[in-house]
Amino acid sequence: MLPTAACADGLTSSHVTGNPVMQIRPTSSNDDLAGSINLGPNAGGTVMTVTPQGGSADPNLSSNAGNGVMMVNPTGSATPTTGSNAGGGVMQVQPTGYSTADATSNGATAPDGNTNESDIINKQINLDTVWNNTNVTVDNVNGDVNGQASATANAFQAVTMNNTIVNNNQYASGAAVGSDLTSQITNINGSVNMSNQVACNNADVSTDPAYTVVNSKQQCAVGDPSQATNVFAAQVQNDVNVAGSVAANVYTEDTNAKYNFVNTNQLNQSAVNSTTNVNAYNVGGSVNVSSSAVGNTAQVVHY
């Protein structure tokens, strides 16, 4: 260890000195040894430099210094640093501050330090009318005719391969959320496929991790979530498929996590309405029609 002679500017090694094994800076700023610990240019490798409690200066390796194996600044706000062209500091520690040397300079990590974790917070609020009108007229088509209409106040989807924590909060109000689909389709050599979907709040989570934790809250206070589908189809070679559906709150999840926790809360305060009318003539295949109105629906698939 270097001698602890009284030096007002601290312990220093001048140009081209040997390898100090350990340098220690005293605990009081009023100490005779209150100066910084520094290695001058071209100094050898310091095995350990320490700035104890109360010291304001940093352990430093100046330009062209050797490798600082361990540099510690326990309670000060300053960061252990290495100067330009200095050797690599194998370990640099500043326990109580967040400005550690180059720590998480490319972004914050998860609260538990797990960089393979996705923490997702979603909050959506819709306070106005959401409405869609779709009109389709088709004649003389050699293939299929496909039409899809939809209206949604709040929609959220999370797809991750990481361990995942999701907090979802969705609220919808307003006069109405709805969609009207009207179609006239004739002389089709293929199939006709028409669908109309409406939802106040829709959330979907898909994960492939070790664990998944989801807290979801959905509230629909829309005056009239509704869909109306009117289809006229004639001279269709194959099938006619028509589907109309309305749901106030929808939550779906699929995961193969070893541990899966789901807490979902759904509140519907709205009248939910679905209307589907189909006129089909001269159809070479099948005619399939479905219509549904649902207040709250949740589906979790854990495999």
MONOR-V83930 format. One record per residue. RES is the residue in one small letter. PHI is phi as a letter, one per 30 degrees, with the letter a starting at -180 (none if undefined). Layout:
RES_PHI ; RES_PHI
This chain:
m_none ; l_d ; p_d ; t_c ; a_d ; a_d ; c_b ; a_d ; d_c ; g_j ; l_d ; t_b ; s_c ; s_d ; h_e ; v_h ; t_c ; g_d ; n_c ; p_d ; v_d ; m_a ; q_b ; i_b ; r_c ; p_d ; t_c ; s_b ; s_d ; n_c ; d_d ; d_d ; l_c ; a_d ; g_d ; s_d ; i_c ; n_b ; l_c ; g_d ; p_e ; n_i ; a_d ; g_d ; g_d ; t_c ; v_d ; m_a ; t_b ; v_b ; t_c ; p_d ; q_e ; g_j ; g_d ; s_c ; a_d ; d_c ; p_d ; n_b ; l_c ; s_d ; s_e ; n_i ; a_d ; g_d ; n_d ; g_d ; v_d ; m_b ; m_b ; v_b ; n_b ; p_e ; t_b ; g_d ; s_d ; a_d ; t_c ; p_e ; t_b ; t_b ; g_d ; s_d ; n_i ; a_d ; g_d ; g_d ; g_d ; v_d ; m_b ; q_b ; v_b ; q_b ; p_e ; t_c ; g_c ; y_c ; s_d ; t_d ; a_d ; d_h ; a_d ; t_h ; s_d ; n_c ; g_k ; a_d ; t_c ; a_d ; p_e ; d_c ; g_i ; n_d ; t_d ; n_c ; e_c ; s_c ; d_c ; i_c ; i_b ; n_b ; k_b ; q_b ; i_b ; n_b ; l_c ; d_b ; t_d ; v_b ; w_b ; n_b ; n_b ; t_b ; n_b ; v_b ; t_b ; v_b ; d_b ; n_h ; v_b ; n_d ; g_c ; d_c ; v_b ; n_b ; g_b ; q_b ; a_b ; s_a ; a_b ; t_b ; a_d ; n_b ; a_b ; f_b ; q_b ; a_b ; v_b ; t_b ; m_c ; n_c ; n_e ; t_b ; i_b ; v_b ; n_c ; n_c ; n_b ; q_b ; y_b ; a_b ; s_b ; g_j ; a_d ; a_a ; v_b ; g_a ; s_b ; d_c ; l_b ; t_b ; s_b ; q_b ; i_b ; t_b ; n_h ; i_c ; n_d ; g_c ; s_c ; v_c ; n_b ; m_b ; s_b ; n_b ; q_b ; v_b ; a_a ; c_d ; n_b ; n_b ; a_b ; d_b ; v_b ; s_b ; t_b ; d_b ; p_b ; a_d ; y_b ; t_b ; v_b ; v_b ; n_c ; s_b ; k_b ; q_b ; q_b ; c_c ; a_b ; v_d ; g_d ; d_a ; p_d ; s_a ; q_b ; a_b ; t_b ; n_b ; v_b ; f_c ; a_b ; a_b ; q_h ; v_c ; q_d ; n_c ; d_c ; v_b ; n_b ; v_b ; a_b ; g_b ; s_b ; v_b ; a_b ; a_d ; n_b ; v_b ; y_b ; t_b ; e_a ; d_b ; t_a ; n_c ; a_d ; k_d ; y_b ; n_b ; f_c ; v_b ; n_b ; t_c ; n_b ; q_b ; l_b ; n_c ; q_b ; s_b ; a_d ; v_c ; n_b ; s_b ; t_b ; t_b ; n_b ; v_b ; n_c ; a_b ; y_b ; n_h ; v_c ; g_d ; g_c ; s_c ; v_c ; n_b ; v_b ; s_b ; s_b ; s_b ; a_b ; v_b ; g_d ; n_b ; t_b ; a_b ; q_b ; v_b ; v_c ; h_b ; y_b
